[in-house]
Amino acid sequence: MVFMENEKIVEKVAEYLSIAPHISEFSPDIQYQRANQLALELAVWLDSDLYVELGQVVGFPSATHNPGTFIILVRKRYGNQTELSDSKIIVHAPGIGKKNHKPGAS
């Protein structure tokens, strides 16, 4: 059986979460192609429960299902959990210096 290193899985999750939630009908095709490639790779390598949760995070984000909460799940699963909480995950967005931005909010 072939396994992908945890570090590589986490990198792909981070890249996917930086692209997929921000795709719109006006996004260039290359952005859709990269998001689809990452989604398919993650379908192969992520545990099923994490992959399903990732779909929730991207498709139906909420206070309990957002990039911050997902990153904490990934940290726990792949052995890098510290005292970091989802409210402490750094997320950049336009106007972030002008308002209090929370993970998963657009």
N, C-alpha and C positions, 0 to 999 in steps of 0.2 A: 504494500500500500504506500502511496506517495503522500507526503504531507508538506504543506507550505509552512515556512517558518512563521511563528507568531508575529514577529516584527513586520513581515511583508503583508500579512493580513491586516494588521492595524494601519499600516500606511495606506492600503487600498480603501479601508473604511473611512479614513480621514479625507482622502481625496474625493471619494464619492459624496461624503457629507458636505464637502465644500462646493460641489458642483450641482448635484441633483435637486436640492430644495430650491434652487434659484433659476431653474430652467423655465422659460416661458415660451409662448408661441413665437416670440421674436428672437429667440436664441438661435445662434448659428448652428448649422447641421453638425459641425465638428464637436460642439458641446453635447448634443444628443448622442453622437457616436461614442464619445468618451464615457459618458454616464452609462450607456448601455453596455459597453465593454466591461466597465467596473462592476455593474450589477450582475452580469453573467459570471464574471470571475468570482465574485462574492457568493453567488449561488452554489458554486462548486466548493469553496473553501470554508465558508462560515458554517457553524452549527445551524441546523434548521430553525431552532427557536430564535436565534439571533437574527437570521436572515428575514424571518417573518416580522420581527420587531423593527428591523431596519425599514421594511416597507411601510409600516405604520408611521414611523418617524418622518419619512419623506412624504408619504401620501396624505397623512392625517395628523400633522403635528398638534400637540396639546401640551398642557403643563406637565403631564406625566409621560409623554412620548415625544421627546425632542432630541436634537443632537447632543445636548449636555447629558441627559439621562442615558442615552445610548452609549456615549463614550464611557460613562461609569460602568455600564454593563460589560462592555468590552474589556475595560481595565480589570474588572473582577474575574472575568472568564480567562483572560490570558495572563493572569498572575502579576499585575502591576498595580493593585489597589493600594492606595495610601489614604490619607484623610481628605482627599479631594472630593468635593461634592459637585453635583451638576450645576449649581448656581455659581460656581467658581470657574467653570470652563470659559475660556476666552473666545468670544465670537465677534468678528468685525462686520460692520454694516455702515452704510452711508449715514452720516449724522450722529455717529456713536458718541462723539464728544459733546453733543448738544442734549443728549437724553440718556437716561438710565436704560441700557439695552440688556435684555435677559436672553440666555441661550434659547435658540429655537424661534425667537421672535424675528420677524422680517421688518 
